[in-house]
Amino acid sequence: MAGILLIFTAQVAIAAIFGKTTNGTNQVTAVTLVSPTGAAGTYTPSKVVLTWTAASPMNGQGYFIRAFNNGAVSSCPATIASYTTIVGSTVGVTLTDNGAIARGTPGTFACYLVQTGYSAAGGPPWAAAPQWTSTTALAIATVQLGVVNVQLGAETAVAANTVTTTLPLNSTAGNLLVAIIRSNNGAVQPVPPAGWQFANGVNEATAAFRTDIFYYPNNPGAIKTAAFTLTGGASGTGEMTEWKNISTVTPFDKSGVVSVGVNTTSTTVSTSAPASVANELAITGVGWSRNGTIYTKGAGWSSAFADVTLGSASDYRVNLGAVTASEIVTSNAGEKWSVVIATFK
């Protein structure tokens, strides 16, 4: 009798964990596994980091993640069959996807479904969906792919000694801020305010003007202005922009400069090496000697601002592969140039 009671007690315990319906082949019972909650994802170029809250009670062995690209629609479907791509499985509550879904077209939305699972064979990792996956609720994360521009500041008027760049609204904590400064500071780069870092810059000595790019990684938020100090008597202008989906740790990747001291209608600026990953933010600061009346950005680039009167512009793109970033800039007259480019991952 004692042996029979022990077996009966064990069967009840298994049923309590996995439900009430028995799968005779695997000798395990399972009706519904409890789903995790709070699924979320963050994007930095070419990868998505997923997080979620552990299922409670945790009736499975781990988690199984599926996904698909939802195009321009940010509202992910509540139908399990829609999630067609296997991303991975894990016993933890986080997973990094750097596969085809995470590397999808910038601006589109990736939908991720996180479920608990159970397989009689053990696991995870699972190469395919386990025999049972949770269906009590759907833990769905929606992630917009690609670097996203949050706001573009207006170009400042020419000012002596200090160039104060501005944003239309206060910045959001964690985002990347980038400032383009064009000045007659000569060989001396401007001094940025606290928190800002120097990416690269170049002086065109024959025309006595320079262009610099500065950036603020993982900004603390509520930043609307940033004042850059020039050497005594120097003057300049600038612009600040804000970007999200950029690394908060070490966003700066590659840079390059070009200085042209003879009049030419165009010049090319390139980074010194290929970008570390695809879909980084590439941004240029362009200065020229103001002989012409038309400035033309490079093909495939978007304009942050362009001012032919002051001979200053900035262009950007977020859709390059893991290649050397390059832009050809053009004027309708021969110019001297000081141009800088930087990429952020």
N, C-alpha and C positions, 0 to 999 in steps of 0.2 A: 504493500500500500504506500509506503514511504517513497519508493521509486516512482510509482505512478504519479503521486502528488508533485514530486520534483519536476517531472517532465511536463505536467500540466502547467505548473507555475512558469516554467521557461517559455512555453508557447504563449501564455498570456502576456509575458513581458515583451516578446517580439511583436505581438499584435498591437500592444500599446504604443510601440515606437513607430511602426510603419502603417498602421491602420487596421482594417478588418477583413480585407479581401485577400485570399491566399493565391499566390502564383505557384501551382504545384510543381512546375519544372524546376524552379530555383529555390523552393522551400522557404520563400520569404514573402511576407504579406505587405501590401502597399496599396493604399487608395490615393492618398494625396500627401506629398511632401510639402512642408511649410516653406513659403517663398521668403527670400531676403527682402529688405526694404531699403529705401533711400538711395537707389542707384543714381550715380552722377558720373560725369566725365569731364576731363579738362584736356584741351588740345595745345600742343606746341608742335612746331613744324614736323610733319610726317609721323607723329605718334599720338595716341590717345591713352590717357591713364584713367582707368575706371575704378571707382570705389563704391562700396555699398555697406549696409548694416547687416550683420549676420542674422540669419533666420533664427527665430526663437519660438518653439524648441527647434534645435538643429537636427532634423530627422534624417538627413542625407549624409553622404560621405564628403561632399564638397560642392563646388559650384560649376555650372556649365554655362558658357557665354556664347550667344549667337548674335548676328548683326546683319544689317543691310544698309545701302545708301538710299535715303529718302528724297534725293534731289533737292529742289528748292523749298520743300515743305518741312516746316519745323515740328509739326505735330505727328508724332510717331504712332503707328497703328497698334491696336490692342489685340491683334490676331497673331497667335504664336507662329502660324505657318508663314507669315510675312518675313520672319527672320531666317534667312536662307544660308548665311555664311557662318561656318564654325570659326569662332575667334580663339577659343581656348577653354581650359578648365583649370581649377585651382582649389586648394583647401583654404586659402586665405580669403581676405575680403578686399583685395585689390588685384588688378591685372593690367598690364601694359600691352596695347595693341599697336604694332608698327607694321601691320600687313596691308593688304589691298584696301580694306575699308578705311583705315586711318589715313591712307595716302590718296584718298579720293579727291575729286575736283574741289579746289578751294571755293568756299561760299556755299557748298551743299551741306546737307545735314546727315550725319550718321546716327542710326538708331541701334542701340544695344539692348539685348534682353538677357538678364541674369537670373538663373534658376538653380535651386538645389537639385541634386541628383543622387540616384542610388544604382549601383550595378553589383550583381552577385559576384562578378569577377574582381571586384575591388576598384580601387582608384580614388581620386583621379591621379594622373591626367587621363582624360578620355579622348580618343580620336574621333569618336562619334557620340551621338546622344545616348546616355545610359538608358537602361530599361524604363526607369521612371524619372520624370523630372517634375518639379513642383508646378502646380497650376492653381494654387489657392489665390494668387494674385500675380500680376506681372510687374516685375521690377525693371523699369525701362529708363535708360539714360539717352538723352538727346544731346548731340555734340555738333556744333557748327565747325566744319573743317576750314582750315586756312587762317592766316593772319587777317585780322579784321581792323580796319581803321575806325577808331572811336570818334575822333574829332580832329579837324584841321584848324589851327589858329591862323589869324590874319597876319600878313607881313607887317612888321612895325615900320614906322617912319624912321628916317635917318636920325640918329641921336649921337651926341658926343659923349665919350668916356664910358657910357653904360648902354647896352642894348637890352631892353626888357621885353622878352617874348611873352605872349599871352595865349590862353585858350578861351574859347567861348564859355565853357563851364568848368567847374572844378574837376580835376582828374579823379579816376577811380583807383583805389588801392590795388596794387599788384600789376597794373598795366605798365607798359614801356612808354617813356616820353623821349622824343627826339627833337633836338633844336639845331637849326641851320643858321650859322652866323656868317655874314659877309661884311668885311670891314677893311679899313686901310691901316690895320694894325701892324702891317709889315711882317717881319719875321717872328713877331711875338704873338702867340696864340692867346685868345681871350681867356680870362679866368672865370670858370663857371661857379655858380652858387653851390652850397653844400649838397651832397648827394649825387651831383652830376659827374659824369666821367667823359673823358676825351676819347673819341673814336679815331679820328684822323683829320688832317687839315693840310692846306698847301698855300703858299704865298707865291704870287706872280711878281717877281722882283722888278721887272722892267716897267710894270704899270702900277706897282705899289698897292696891290690889294690882295686879300686872302679870303679863303672860304674854309669853314670848319664845321664838323659834325660832332655834337655832344649828345649824350644819352643818360637817362635816369632809369636804371633797372628796378623793377619791383617797387615803384614809387609808393609812398605811404598814403596817398590820397589827398584830396582837397588842395591840390596844387593848381593854381590858375595863372601865375606869373613866375618868371625866372629871369633874373638880372645877370647878364654877363659883362664883366668889367674889361674895358679896353685900356691900353696904355694912355698916358696923359696926352690929350689933344687929338687922339684917334676918334673916328666916328664909324658907325656901321648900322646895319639893319639885320633883322632875323625873323624866324618863324618857329613855332613849336607845334608838334603834332602828338597825338596819343594813339596807342595801338594795344590790342588785346590778343591773346593766344600766343604770347611770346614767353619764353623761359623766364622765370623769376630769379634764377640763380646766376647763370652766366650767358646772357642773351647775345652779347656781341660776338660775331663770328669772324668775318673777313672784311678787308677794306683795301682801298687803293686811291691814288691821286694822280692828277696830270696837271702840269703847268706849261703853258704855251706862251712864249715871249715874242712871237712874231704874228702878224695879223693873218688869220685863217678863218674861213667861214664855218668850219666844223672841227670838232675834236672828239676823241673817244676816251672814256674813263672806264677802267676795269678793276675788279678785285684782284689781289695778288695771287689768289688760289681759288679753286672751286669751293662752293658752299658745302658745309658739312652734311646737310640734308636738303631735300627738295622743299619748295614752297616757303622758304624763308622770306622775311621782309628785306627787300633791297631798296635803298634810298640814296639819292644823290643831292649834293649841294653844288650849285653851278654859279660861278661868277664870271663876268666878261666885261670888256672895256667900253661897252655902250656906243659902238659906232653904228650899229644897225637899228632897225625899228621892228624887227620880227625875230622872235625866239621860237625854235621848234624842238620839242622833246623827241626822244628816241621812240621808234616804233615799238608798241607793246607796253610803253610806260604811261602812267597816269600823272597828272600834274597836281602837286600840292599847292604851288603858287608859281607865277612867272611875272616879272616886272622888268620890262625892257628899259624903262627910264633909269632904274637904279642898277641894272645889269645883274640881276639876282634871280635865281629860280631854284626849285626843288621838285624832283620827280620820284616816283616810287613804283614798284611792282611786287606782287606776292605770289606769282605763279611760275617762277623759274624752277627748273630741275636742280639737281645737285651739280651745278656747273659754275663756271666763272661768270659772274654777273658783269654785264657790260652795257653801256649806253653811249650812243652817238648823239651829241647835241649840236645844234646848227643855228647860225645867224644868217641874215640876208646881207651881211657885210663882213669884212675881215675884222676879226676880234683877237685880242689877247685873252687867255682863259686861265682860270684857277678852278678846278673841278675835283670834288672828292666823292667817293662812294663807300657805303658801308652796308653790311648785311647782318641781320639779327635772327636768331633761331629760337 
